[in-house]
Amino acid sequence: MGQKDSFWNQLRNVEAPIIDLTESRPRITLPRVTVDNKAIAEMAAKFGVSTFTFIHRWELGVSRVRRDYFAQTLKQAGFECTVFSWGKERGNKKDDRQERHRWLVKRLAQLPKPNAVFCARDIEAVEAI
């Protein structure tokens, strides 16, 4: 249900079961199938490396929840987590793939190796790769 509220309002009139497959609208009370952010973070903490980075594009609800689970779980396991936030770091740079790529190349080059990188969404993971 990452769509606009108008889309959700249209769905309310549908006479069929609806299941939400996202985390972006938790206030909408629907059956929901989504990822377990805490379990993912716990698995990462057992990965066998000691340096971790979380990358996200925007400081939005789902990104913040994933970031917080990841950083908190790693901290409890005795690890630190570097956070890259394009939304906080971009300044007045244009928000396009080329600018994000330049930013990511520069930021990733600064990290100690090996480093386990966790991205908030698939699009950030594709850009990081």
N, CA, C and O atoms as a GROMACS GRO file, in nm:
protein
  516
    1MET      N    1   0.082  -0.119   0.000
    1MET     CA    2   0.000   0.000   0.000
    1MET      C    3   0.086   0.125   0.000
    1MET      O    4   0.054   0.223   0.067
    2GLY      N    5   0.195   0.123  -0.074
    2GLY     CA    6   0.280   0.239  -0.082
    2GLY      C    7   0.219   0.349  -0.168
    2GLY      O    8   0.282   0.452  -0.191
    3GLN      N    9   0.099   0.327  -0.215
    3GLN     CA   10   0.032   0.423  -0.302
    3GLN      C   11  -0.022   0.541  -0.223
    3GLN      O   12  -0.018   0.544  -0.100
    4LYS      N   13  -0.073   0.637  -0.296
    4LYS     CA   14  -0.134   0.754  -0.234
    4LYS      C   15  -0.264   0.715  -0.164
    4LYS      O   16  -0.323   0.611  -0.193
    5ASP      N   17  -0.306   0.801  -0.071
    5ASP     CA   18  -0.430   0.775   0.004
    5ASP      C   19  -0.550   0.758  -0.089
    5ASP      O   20  -0.641   0.681  -0.058
    6SER      N   21  -0.552   0.829  -0.202
    6SER     CA   22  -0.666   0.817  -0.294
    6SER      C   23  -0.679   0.674  -0.347
    6SER      O   24  -0.790   0.625  -0.367
    7PHE      N   25  -0.567   0.609  -0.369
    7PHE     CA   26  -0.569   0.470  -0.414
    7PHE      C   27  -0.629   0.381  -0.306
    7PHE      O   28  -0.714   0.296  -0.335
    8TRP      N   29  -0.586   0.401  -0.182
    8TRP     CA   30  -0.640   0.323  -0.071
    8TRP      C   31  -0.789   0.347  -0.057
    8TRP      O   32  -0.865   0.253  -0.033
    9ASN      N   33  -0.833   0.470  -0.071
    9ASN     CA   34  -0.976   0.501  -0.060
    9ASN      C   35  -1.058   0.426  -0.166
    9ASN      O   36  -1.170   0.384  -0.137
   10GLN      N   37  -1.004   0.408  -0.285
   10GLN     CA   38  -1.074   0.332  -0.389
   10GLN      C   39  -1.083   0.184  -0.351
   10GLN      O   40  -1.184   0.119  -0.377
   11LEU      N   41  -0.978   0.132  -0.290
   11LEU     CA   42  -0.976  -0.009  -0.253
   11LEU      C   43  -1.076  -0.043  -0.143
   11LEU      O   44  -1.120  -0.157  -0.132
   12ARG      N   45  -1.110   0.054  -0.063
   12ARG     CA   46  -1.205   0.028   0.046
   12ARG      C   47  -1.339  -0.024  -0.004
   12ARG      O   48  -1.410  -0.094   0.069
   13ASN      N   49  -1.374   0.008  -0.126
   13ASN     CA   50  -1.502  -0.032  -0.183
   13ASN      C   51  -1.497  -0.166  -0.256
   13ASN      O   52  -1.600  -0.214  -0.303
   14VAL      N   53  -1.380  -0.225  -0.266
   14VAL     CA   54  -1.366  -0.353  -0.335
   14VAL      C   55  -1.419  -0.464  -0.244
   14VAL      O   56  -1.383  -0.472  -0.127
   15GLU      N   57  -1.502  -0.547  -0.299
   15GLU     CA   58  -1.559  -0.657  -0.220
   15GLU      C   59  -1.478  -0.784  -0.243
   15GLU      O   60  -1.528  -0.884  -0.296
   16ALA      N   61  -1.354  -0.778  -0.201
   16ALA     CA   62  -1.264  -0.893  -0.212
   16ALA      C   63  -1.160  -0.879  -0.100
   16ALA      O   64  -1.133  -0.768  -0.054
   17PRO      N   65  -1.103  -0.990  -0.057
   17PRO     CA   66  -1.000  -0.981   0.047
   17PRO      C   67  -0.880  -0.900  -0.002
   17PRO      O   68  -0.838  -0.911  -0.117
   18ILE      N   69  -0.826  -0.820   0.086
   18ILE     CA   70  -0.708  -0.739   0.054
   18ILE      C   71  -0.602  -0.770   0.159
   18ILE      O   72  -0.628  -0.770   0.279
   19ILE      N   73  -0.480  -0.795   0.111
   19ILE     CA   74  -0.366  -0.818   0.198
   19ILE      C   75  -0.258  -0.721   0.158
   19ILE      O   76  -0.224  -0.709   0.040
   20ASP      N   77  -0.204  -0.652   0.254
   20ASP     CA   78  -0.099  -0.553   0.230
   20ASP      C   79   0.037  -0.623   0.232
   20ASP      O   80   0.066  -0.700   0.324
   21LEU      N   81   0.119  -0.595   0.132
   21LEU     CA   82   0.252  -0.656   0.124
   21LEU      C   83   0.363  -0.556   0.152
   21LEU      O   84   0.478  -0.580   0.116
   22THR      N   85   0.329  -0.444   0.214
   22THR     CA   86   0.428  -0.340   0.243
   22THR      C   87   0.422  -0.300   0.389
   22THR      O   88   0.331  -0.339   0.463
   23GLU      N   89   0.519  -0.221   0.429
   23GLU     CA   90   0.522  -0.167   0.565
   23GLU      C   91   0.493  -0.018   0.567
   23GLU      O   92   0.493   0.043   0.674
   24SER      N   93   0.470   0.041   0.451
   24SER     CA   94   0.467   0.186   0.441
   24SER      C   95   0.343   0.253   0.497
   24SER      O   96   0.344   0.374   0.519
   25ARG      N   97   0.238   0.180   0.521
   25ARG     CA   98   0.115   0.240   0.574
   25ARG      C   99   0.066   0.160   0.696
   25ARG      O  100  -0.040   0.098   0.689
   26PRO      N  101   0.140   0.160   0.806
   26PRO     CA  102   0.101   0.078   0.921
   26PRO      C  103  -0.032   0.120   0.984
   26PRO      O  104  -0.095   0.040   1.052
   27ARG      N  105  -0.075   0.243   0.961
   27ARG     CA  106  -0.202   0.288   1.021
   27ARG      C  107  -0.323   0.226   0.951
   27ARG      O  108  -0.433   0.229   1.006
   28ILE      N  109  -0.305   0.172   0.832
   28ILE     CA  110  -0.414   0.104   0.763
   28ILE      C  111  -0.423  -0.037   0.820
   28ILE      O  112  -0.328  -0.115   0.812
   29THR      N  113  -0.537  -0.069   0.878
   29THR     CA  114  -0.551  -0.200   0.942
   29THR      C  115  -0.593  -0.304   0.840
   29THR      O  116  -0.711  -0.318   0.806
   30LEU      N  117  -0.495  -0.377   0.794
   30LEU     CA  118  -0.514  -0.486   0.699
   30LEU      C  119  -0.427  -0.603   0.742
   30LEU      O  120  -0.328  -0.584   0.811
   31PRO      N  121  -0.463  -0.723   0.701
   31PRO     CA  122  -0.367  -0.833   0.717
   31PRO      C  123  -0.242  -0.796   0.637
   31PRO      O  124  -0.252  -0.745   0.525
   32ARG      N  125  -0.125  -0.820   0.692
   32ARG     CA  126  -0.002  -0.772   0.630
   32ARG      C  127   0.100  -0.884   0.626
   32ARG      O  128   0.121  -0.954   0.725
   33VAL      N  129   0.164  -0.901   0.511
   33VAL     CA  130   0.274  -0.994   0.495
   33VAL      C  131   0.394  -0.910   0.454
   33VAL      O  132   0.393  -0.846   0.349
   34THR      N  133   0.497  -0.912   0.537
   34THR     CA  134   0.614  -0.829   0.508
   34THR      C  135   0.738  -0.894   0.569
   34THR      O  136   0.730  -1.003   0.625
   35VAL      N  137   0.850  -0.827   0.557
   35VAL     CA  138   0.975  -0.883   0.609
   35VAL      C  139   0.984  -0.863   0.760
   35VAL      O  140   0.917  -0.776   0.816
   36ASP      N  141   1.067  -0.943   0.823
   36ASP     CA  142   1.093  -0.931   0.966
   36ASP      C  143   1.227  -0.859   0.981
   36ASP      O  144   1.332  -0.922   0.978
   37ASN      N  145   1.221  -0.727   0.997
   37ASN     CA  146   1.342  -0.646   1.003
   37ASN      C  147   1.435  -0.687   1.117
   37ASN      O  148   1.557  -0.687   1.101
   38LYS      N  149   1.378  -0.721   1.230
   38LYS     CA  150   1.459  -0.762   1.345
   38LYS      C  151   1.534  -0.892   1.315
   38LYS      O  152   1.653  -0.903   1.344
   39ALA      N  153   1.465  -0.989   1.256
   39ALA     CA  154   1.529  -1.116   1.223
   39ALA      C  155   1.641  -1.097   1.120
   39ALA      O  156   1.745  -1.162   1.129
   40ILE      N  157   1.619  -1.009   1.023
   40ILE     CA  158   1.723  -0.981   0.923
   40ILE      C  159   1.846  -0.922   0.991
   40ILE      O  160   1.959  -0.961   0.961
   41ALA      N  161   1.823  -0.828   1.082
   41ALA     CA  162   1.935  -0.767   1.155
   41ALA      C  163   2.008  -0.870   1.240
   41ALA      O  164   2.131  -0.868   1.248
   42GLU      N  165   1.934  -0.959   1.304
   42GLU     CA  166   1.997  -1.062   1.386
   42GLU      C  167   2.082  -1.156   1.300
   42GLU      O  168   2.191  -1.197   1.342
   43MET      N  169   2.034  -1.189   1.182
   43MET     CA  170   2.113  -1.273   1.091
   43MET      C  171   2.240  -1.202   1.049
   43MET      O  172   2.347  -1.264   1.041
   44ALA      N  173   2.230  -1.073   1.021
   44ALA     CA  174   2.348  -0.995   0.979
   44ALA      C  175   2.453  -0.994   1.090
   44ALA      O  176   2.573  -1.004   1.062
   45ALA      N  177   2.410  -0.983   1.215
   45ALA     CA  178   2.503  -0.979   1.328
   45ALA      C  179   2.581  -1.110   1.341
   45ALA      O  180   2.689  -1.112   1.400
   46LYS      N  181   2.528  -1.218   1.286
   46LYS     CA  182   2.594  -1.348   1.293
   46LYS      C  183   2.671  -1.381   1.164
   46LYS      O  184   2.716  -1.494   1.146
   47PHE      N  185   2.685  -1.282   1.077
   47PHE     CA  186   2.739  -1.305   0.943
   47PHE      C  187   2.888  -1.337   0.941
   47PHE      O  188   2.936  -1.400   0.846
   48GLY      N  189   2.962  -1.295   1.042
   48GLY     CA  190   3.104  -1.326   1.046
   48GLY      C  191   3.195  -1.210   1.011
   48GLY      O  192   3.316  -1.228   0.997
   49VAL      N  193   3.140  -1.091   0.996
   49VAL     CA  194   3.223  -0.971   0.977
   49VAL      C  195   3.197  -0.879   1.096
   49VAL      O  196   3.100  -0.895   1.170
   50SER      N  197   3.285  -0.781   1.111
   50SER     CA  198   3.271  -0.694   1.229
   50SER      C  199   3.240  -0.549   1.193
   50SER      O  200   3.224  -0.466   1.282
   51THR      N  201   3.231  -0.519   1.065
   51THR     CA  202   3.197  -0.383   1.025
   51THR      C  203   3.073  -0.386   0.936
   51THR      O  204   3.061  -0.468   0.846
   52PHE      N  205   2.983  -0.294   0.964
   52PHE     CA  206   2.852  -0.293   0.898
   52PHE      C  207   2.816  -0.151   0.855
   52PHE      O  208   2.853  -0.053   0.919
   53THR      N  209   2.741  -0.144   0.746
   53THR     CA  210   2.692  -0.015   0.696
   53THR      C  211   2.548  -0.032   0.652
   53THR      O  212   2.511  -0.133   0.592
   54PHE      N  213   2.468   0.068   0.682
   54PHE     CA  214   2.328   0.073   0.637
   54PHE      C  215   2.315   0.190   0.541
   54PHE      O  216   2.356   0.302   0.573
   55ILE      N  217   2.257   0.164   0.424
   55ILE     CA  218   2.239   0.269   0.323
   55ILE      C  219   2.090   0.289   0.298
   55ILE      O  220   2.016   0.194   0.273
   56HIS      N  221   2.048   0.415   0.305
   56HIS     CA  222   1.912   0.445   0.263
   56HIS      C  223   1.906   0.582   0.198
   56HIS      O  224   1.988   0.671   0.224
   57ARG      N  225   1.808   0.595   0.114
   57ARG     CA  226   1.795   0.716   0.032
   57ARG      C  227   1.721   0.826   0.107
   57ARG      O  228   1.764   0.941   0.105
   58TRP      N  229   1.612   0.792   0.170
   58TRP     CA  230   1.528   0.891   0.236
   58TRP      C  231   1.504   0.855   0.381
   58TRP      O  232   1.506   0.737   0.417
   59GLU      N  233   1.483   0.953   0.462
   59GLU     CA  234   1.452   0.935   0.604
   59GLU      C  235   1.302   0.912   0.620
   59GLU      O  236   1.234   0.991   0.687
   60LEU      N  237   1.250   0.807   0.560
   60LEU     CA  238   1.108   0.777   0.566
   60LEU      C  239   1.083   0.664   0.666
   60LEU      O  240   1.176   0.600   0.714
   61GLY      N  241   0.956   0.641   0.697
   61GLY     CA  242   0.918   0.545   0.799
   61GLY      C  243   0.982   0.409   0.788
   61GLY      O  244   1.046   0.363   0.883
   62VAL      N  245   0.965   0.344   0.674
   62VAL     CA  246   1.019   0.208   0.659
   62VAL      C  247   1.171   0.210   0.666
   62VAL      O  248   1.231   0.123   0.729
   63SER      N  249   1.233   0.307   0.602
   63SER     CA  250   1.380   0.317   0.606
   63SER      C  251   1.429   0.336   0.748
   63SER      O  252   1.527   0.273   0.790
   64ARG      N  253   1.363   0.423   0.822
   64ARG     CA  254   1.404   0.449   0.961
   64ARG      C  255   1.386   0.325   1.047
   64ARG      O  256   1.473   0.294   1.129
   65VAL      N  257   1.274   0.254   1.030
   65VAL     CA  258   1.251   0.132   1.109
   65VAL      C  259   1.359   0.029   1.080
   65VAL      O  260   1.416  -0.029   1.172
   66ARG      N  261   1.388   0.007   0.953
   66ARG     CA  262   1.491  -0.091   0.917
   66ARG      C  263   1.628  -0.048   0.969
   66ARG      O  264   1.702  -0.128   1.024
   67ARG      N  265   1.661   0.080   0.950
   67ARG     CA  266   1.789   0.133   0.998
   67ARG      C  267   1.801   0.114   1.149
   67ARG      O  268   1.903   0.066   1.198
   68ASP      N  269   1.697   0.150   1.221
   68ASP     CA  270   1.702   0.142   1.367
   68ASP      C  271   1.715  -0.002   1.416
   68ASP      O  272   1.793  -0.029   1.507
   69TYR      N  273   1.640  -0.095   1.357
   69TYR     CA  274   1.653  -0.237   1.393
   69TYR      C  275   1.795  -0.285   1.366
   69TYR      O  276   1.857  -0.352   1.448
   70PHE      N  277   1.846  -0.250   1.249
   70PHE     CA  278   1.978  -0.295   1.209
   70PHE      C  279   2.084  -0.241   1.304
   70PHE      O  280   2.164  -0.318   1.358
   71ALA      N  281   2.087  -0.110   1.326
   71ALA     CA  282   2.189  -0.049   1.411
   71ALA      C  283   2.176  -0.095   1.556
   71ALA      O  284   2.277  -0.125   1.620
   72GLN      N  285   2.054  -0.102   1.607
   72GLN     CA  286   2.032  -0.142   1.746
   72GLN      C  287   2.072  -0.288   1.769
   72GLN      O  288   2.138  -0.319   1.868
   73THR      N  289   2.033  -0.376   1.678
   73THR     CA  290   2.065  -0.518   1.693
   73THR      C  291   2.216  -0.540   1.685
   73THR      O  292   2.272  -0.619   1.761
   74LEU      N  293   2.281  -0.471   1.592
   74LEU     CA  294   2.426  -0.484   1.581
   74LEU      C  295   2.496  -0.430   1.706
   74LEU      O  296   2.593  -0.489   1.753
   75LYS      N  297   2.446  -0.320   1.758
   75LYS     CA  298   2.506  -0.263   1.879
   75LYS      C  299   2.493  -0.360   1.996
   75LYS      O  300   2.588  -0.377   2.073
   76GLN      N  301   2.377  -0.425   2.009
   76GLN     CA  302   2.358  -0.524   2.115
   76GLN      C  303   2.452  -0.642   2.099
   76GLN      O  304   2.490  -0.706   2.197
   77ALA      N  305   2.490  -0.671   1.975
   77ALA     CA  306   2.583  -0.782   1.949
   77ALA      C  307   2.729  -0.737   1.958
   77ALA      O  308   2.821  -0.817   1.938
   78GLY      N  309   2.751  -0.608   1.989
   78GLY     CA  310   2.887  -0.558   2.006
   78GLY      C  311   2.949  -0.496   1.883
   78GLY      O  312   3.071  -0.477   1.878
   79PHE      N  313   2.868  -0.463   1.782
   79PHE     CA  314   2.919  -0.405   1.658
   79PHE      C  315   2.865  -0.264   1.638
   79PHE      O  316   2.758  -0.229   1.687
   80GLU      N  317   2.941  -0.185   1.565
   80GLU     CA  318   2.896  -0.052   1.526
   80GLU      C  319   2.841  -0.059   1.383
   80GLU      O  320   2.876  -0.148   1.306
   81CYS      N  321   2.756   0.036   1.352
   81CYS     CA  322   2.697   0.041   1.218
   81CYS      C  323   2.706   0.183   1.164
   81CYS      O  324   2.652   0.277   1.223
   82THR      N  325   2.776   0.198   1.053
   82THR     CA  326   2.783   0.327   0.984
   82THR      C  327   2.654   0.343   0.906
   82THR      O  328   2.606   0.248   0.844
   83VAL      N  329   2.597   0.463   0.907
   83VAL     CA  330   2.474   0.489   0.832
   83VAL      C  331   2.502   0.592   0.724
   83VAL      O  332   2.552   0.700   0.752
   84PHE      N  333   2.468   0.556   0.601
   84PHE     CA  334   2.474   0.650   0.488
   84PHE      C  335   2.331   0.690   0.456
   84PHE      O  336   2.248   0.605   0.425
   85SER      N  337   2.303   0.818   0.463
   85SER     CA  338   2.170   0.868   0.431
   85SER      C  339   2.180   0.974   0.323
   85SER      O  340   2.223   1.086   0.348
   86TRP      N  341   2.140   0.937   0.202
   86TRP     CA  342   2.142   1.030   0.091
   86TRP      C  343   2.059   1.154   0.125
   86TRP      O  344   2.101   1.266   0.095
   87GLY      N  345   1.945   1.136   0.185
   87GLY     CA  346   1.858   1.248   0.219
   87GLY      C  347   1.924   1.349   0.312
   87GLY      O  348   1.901   1.469   0.300
   88LYS      N  349   2.006   1.302   0.404
   88LYS     CA  350   2.075   1.392   0.496
   88LYS      C  351   2.203   1.449   0.438
   88LYS      O  352   2.242   1.561   0.471
   89GLU      N  353   2.268   1.373   0.351
   89GLU     CA  354   2.402   1.412   0.304
   89GLU      C  355   2.404   1.482   0.168
   89GLU      O  356   2.505   1.541   0.131
   90ARG      N  357   2.295   1.477   0.094
   90ARG     CA  358   2.301   1.525  -0.044
   90ARG      C  359   2.316   1.676  -0.057
   90ARG      O  360   2.363   1.726  -0.159
   91GLY      N  361   2.276   1.750   0.046
   91GLY     CA  362   2.283   1.896   0.037
   91GLY      C  363   2.193   1.945  -0.074
   91GLY      O  364   2.075   1.911  -0.079
   92ASN      N  365   2.249   2.027  -0.163
   92ASN     CA  366   2.168   2.079  -0.275
   92ASN      C  367   2.199   2.007  -0.406
   92ASN      O  368   2.168   2.058  -0.513
   93LYS      N  369   2.260   1.888  -0.396
   93LYS     CA  370   2.285   1.808  -0.517
   93LYS      C  371   2.154   1.760  -0.576
   93LYS      O  372   2.057   1.736  -0.504
   94LYS      N  373   2.152   1.747  -0.707
   94LYS     CA  374   2.034   1.696  -0.776
   94LYS      C  375   2.009   1.551  -0.733
   94LYS      O  376   2.104   1.474  -0.716
   95ASP      N  377   1.884   1.514  -0.716
   95ASP     CA  378   1.850   1.376  -0.678
   95ASP      C  379   1.832   1.293  -0.804
   95ASP      O  380   1.720   1.271  -0.850
   96ASP      N  381   1.943   1.246  -0.858
   96ASP     CA  382   1.936   1.156  -0.972
   96ASP      C  383   2.037   1.044  -0.954
   96ASP      O  384   2.122   1.049  -0.865
   97ARG      N  385   2.027   0.945  -1.038
   97ARG     CA  386   2.111   0.825  -1.023
   97ARG      C  387   2.261   0.857  -1.032
   97ARG      O  388   2.341   0.800  -0.958
   98GLN      N  389   2.298   0.948  -1.120
   98GLN     CA  390   2.440   0.983  -1.136
   98GLN      C  391   2.496   1.048  -1.009
   98GLN      O  392   2.606   1.014  -0.965
   99GLU      N  393   2.422   1.140  -0.950
   99GLU     CA  394   2.468   1.205  -0.826
   99GLU      C  395   2.475   1.105  -0.711
   99GLU      O  396   2.571   1.105  -0.634
  100ARG      N  397   2.374   1.020  -0.700
  100ARG     CA  398   2.377   0.919  -0.594
  100ARG      C  399   2.493   0.822  -0.615
  100ARG      O  400   2.557   0.780  -0.518
  101HIS      N  401   2.521   0.788  -0.740
  101HIS     CA  402   2.631   0.698  -0.770
  101HIS      C  403   2.764   0.760  -0.726
  101HIS      O  404   2.845   0.694  -0.661
  102ARG      N  405   2.787   0.885  -0.762
  102ARG     CA  406   2.911   0.952  -0.722
  102ARG      C  407   2.924   0.957  -0.569
  102ARG      O  408   3.031   0.931  -0.513
  103TRP      N  409   2.814   0.989  -0.504
  103TRP     CA  410   2.812   0.994  -0.357
  103TRP      C  411   2.844   0.857  -0.298
  103TRP      O  412   2.926   0.845  -0.207
  104LEU      N  413   2.778   0.752  -0.351
  104LEU     CA  414   2.800   0.617  -0.298
  104LEU      C  415   2.943   0.568  -0.321
  104LEU      O  416   3.003   0.509  -0.231
  105VAL      N  417   2.997   0.592  -0.439
  105VAL     CA  418   3.135   0.549  -0.467
  105VAL      C  419   3.231   0.613  -0.368
  105VAL      O  420   3.318   0.546  -0.313
  106LYS      N  421   3.214   0.743  -0.346
  106LYS     CA  422   3.300   0.814  -0.252
  106LYS      C  423   3.283   0.761  -0.109
  106LYS      O  424   3.382   0.735  -0.040
  107ARG      N  425   3.160   0.744  -0.066
  107ARG     CA  426   3.132   0.700   0.071
  107ARG      C  427   3.176   0.554   0.092
  107ARG      O  428   3.236   0.523   0.195
  108LEU      N  429   3.147   0.466  -0.004
  108LEU     CA  430   3.185   0.325   0.012
  108LEU      C  431   3.336   0.307   0.015
  108LEU      O  432   3.387   0.219   0.084
  109ALA      N  433   3.408   0.389  -0.060
  109ALA     CA  434   3.554   0.380  -0.063
  109ALA      C  435   3.616   0.412   0.074
  109ALA      O  436   3.728   0.371   0.102
  110GLN      N  437   3.544   0.485   0.157
  110GLN     CA  438   3.594   0.525   0.288
  110GLN      C  439   3.577   0.415   0.394
  110GLN      O  440   3.631   0.426   0.504
  111LEU      N  441   3.503   0.312   0.362
  111LEU     CA  442   3.471   0.209   0.462
  111LEU      C  443   3.585   0.110   0.480
  111LEU      O  444   3.658   0.079   0.386
  112PRO      N  445   3.598   0.059   0.603
  112PRO     CA  446   3.693  -0.051   0.624
  112PRO      C  447   3.640  -0.177   0.554
  112PRO      O  448   3.519  -0.194   0.540
  113LYS      N  449   3.731  -0.262   0.512
  113LYS     CA  450   3.693  -0.385   0.443
  113LYS      C  451   3.736  -0.504   0.528
  113LYS      O  452   3.840  -0.496   0.594
  114PRO      N  453   3.663  -0.614   0.531
  114PRO     CA  454   3.531  -0.633   0.469
  114PRO      C  455   3.424  -0.557   0.546
  114PRO      O  456   3.442  -0.521   0.662
  115ASN      N  457   3.315  -0.532   0.479
  115ASN     CA  458   3.205  -0.456   0.537
  115ASN      C  459   3.074  -0.513   0.485
  115ASN      O  460   3.054  -0.524   0.364
  116ALA      N  461   2.986  -0.549   0.575
  116ALA     CA  462   2.854  -0.600   0.535
  116ALA      C  463   2.762  -0.479   0.516
  116ALA      O  464   2.740  -0.402   0.610
  117VAL      N  465   2.710  -0.464   0.396
  117VAL     CA  466   2.625  -0.349   0.363
  117VAL      C  467   2.480  -0.394   0.354
  117VAL      O  468   2.448  -0.489   0.282
  118PHE      N  469   2.395  -0.326   0.427
  118PHE     CA  470   2.251  -0.353   0.427
  118PHE      C  471   2.182  -0.230   0.371
  118PHE      O  472   2.210  -0.118   0.414
  119CYS      N  473   2.094  -0.251   0.276
  119CYS     CA  474   2.022  -0.140   0.213
  119CYS      C  475   1.874  -0.147   0.249
  119CYS      O  476   1.817  -0.256   0.262
  120ALA      N  477   1.813  -0.031   0.265
  120ALA     CA  478   1.673  -0.025   0.305
  120ALA      C  479   1.580  -0.086   0.202
  120ALA      O  480   1.482  -0.152   0.236
  121ARG      N  481   1.612  -0.065   0.076
  121ARG     CA  482   1.524  -0.113  -0.032
  121ARG      C  483   1.609  -0.170  -0.146
  121ARG      O  484   1.729  -0.145  -0.155
  122ASP      N  485   1.544  -0.245  -0.232
  122ASP     CA  486   1.613  -0.306  -0.345
  122ASP      C  487   1.680  -0.202  -0.434
  122ASP      O  488   1.791  -0.225  -0.482
  123ILE      N  489   1.615  -0.087  -0.455
  123ILE     CA  490   1.673   0.014  -0.543
  123ILE      C  491   1.805   0.066  -0.488
  123ILE      O  492   1.898   0.091  -0.565
  124GLU      N  493   1.816   0.083  -0.356
  124GLU     CA  494   1.942   0.125  -0.298
  124GLU      C  495   2.047   0.016  -0.312
  124GLU      O  496   2.164   0.045  -0.336
  125ALA      N  497   2.006  -0.110  -0.298
  125ALA     CA  498   2.099  -0.221  -0.314
  125ALA      C  499   2.154  -0.227  -0.456
  125ALA      O  500   2.273  -0.249  -0.476
  126VAL      N  501   2.068  -0.208  -0.555
  126VAL     CA  502   2.111  -0.208  -0.695
  126VAL      C  503   2.211  -0.095  -0.717
  126VAL      O  504   2.314  -0.115  -0.782
  127GLU      N  505   2.182   0.022  -0.663
  127GLU     CA  506   2.275   0.134  -0.681
  127GLU      C  507   2.407   0.109  -0.608
  127GLU      O  508   2.512   0.150  -0.658
  128ALA      N  509   2.404   0.044  -0.494
  128ALA     CA  510   2.527   0.015  -0.420
  128ALA      C  511   2.615  -0.087  -0.492
  128ALA      O  512   2.738  -0.078  -0.490
  129ILE      N  513   2.549  -0.183  -0.555
  129ILE     CA  514   2.625  -0.287  -0.626
  129ILE      C  515   2.691  -0.226  -0.748
  129ILE      O  516   2.760  -0.296  -0.822
   0.00000   0.00000   0.00000
